[in-house]
Amino acid sequence: TLYLYSGVWGGLFGASLSLMIRMQLGHPGAVFLKSDWFYNVVVTTHALMMIFFAVMPILIGAFGNWLIPLLVGGKDMIYPRMNNLSYWLSPNALYLLMLSFSTDKGVGAGWTIYPPLSVYPYHSGPSMDVLIMSLHLAGLSSLVGAINFASTNKNMPVLEMKGERAELYVLSISVTAVLLIISIPVLGGGITMILFDRNFNTTFFDPAGGGDPVLFQHLF
């Protein structure tokens, strides 16, 4: 239920940003958003908000938590405290995303945060670092939740609901959980490399130092 409330709140916030984009694009030469930069910030925050703080909490967090125990014949998920950790990481990540929106000039790198746009000199302020921390927390939340879902679906079903006799929804959540467990550490590594490029003088994505400018796209 907490996941659902948070997801709806995030969805409303994202929808309000979407409305701002639509008002800006509503007629030629619009000046609703005063600068091109701020328009990019709104687009970036809108996309990240909708994906990480509306779609995922509602479709995986809320419905998964409600339906999985019903469909495997259990009273709760297999690791309730882990579930709790998974949820409470999410509002903190949401807070950091909103902080990045209002820190310095905001993050206007697009939701994919591709270098070189997300590194110096294009984003020299602290807002990008705050966003990276937000994505780390959101990723950790998803990862912990995915481990919980995968473990629940493997170990908890009563005999009549095991294996190929499981509901299709349980199987789909299992597949989603495995994909999350495989992919989130890679995304975490990619955004950590951006963090290092920004703050510790590495050149993972800078061709001048032997880096690969499209490496992040592959990791992403």
Phi, psi and omega in degrees: 000320176299317176303316182296313179301314181297317181296319178295318179298313178299321179296320178293320177298313179297322179294324179293323175294321177299320178297320177298319178298315182296321179295323178293320184273357188296333178209158185299142177063033184296144179236027179297312172265118196295331182231153177299323180300313183295327175301315178297321179298315180298316180298314180300309183294322179302311184294313181296321179298313183294319184284305189274338187236006173232298185295309185292315178298323183283304189286327180258306183298301186289303183293323177300312182293326178286315192269324185303310179301323178296323188270352176247001179076035179243167179273333184203178173293165187288329179237083185299322181290324175297321176301316179299314178300315180304317180291311190287345171291330187294312179297329177292320176296320178298317178301316181294324177297315179294327177294320179295329179297326186252002179271135179053236180260001184086171180260113179245047186258005188080153186292343179278351181039048179291136164291156004277002185293331185267000178243180178298151359271003188287324178234085185272342184279179183282351188299322181295322179295322177296319179297319180298319177297320178300314181294325176299314181293318178297319179295318178297319177302311180297320183295313179298317178298319182294320177299318179297313179298313182297317180295318180298312184292334180278318193254339189264337187301140172292163190306322184289349185240017182274156169055231185288353177269001179291156173298149179300325180298320179297317179296319182294321177293324178298314179297315179301316181298316180297318178299319179296316181297325180285319192269328187295320176300328179291316176299317178301317177298317180299313182286333173294322177296322174298316179302317180292319177301323184284322192243340187236021169065022174278170182226048179301322186245012183250111183300334180297333180253015180091008180277175182244115183295338180258006180301318182298324180297321179294314179298318182295000000 
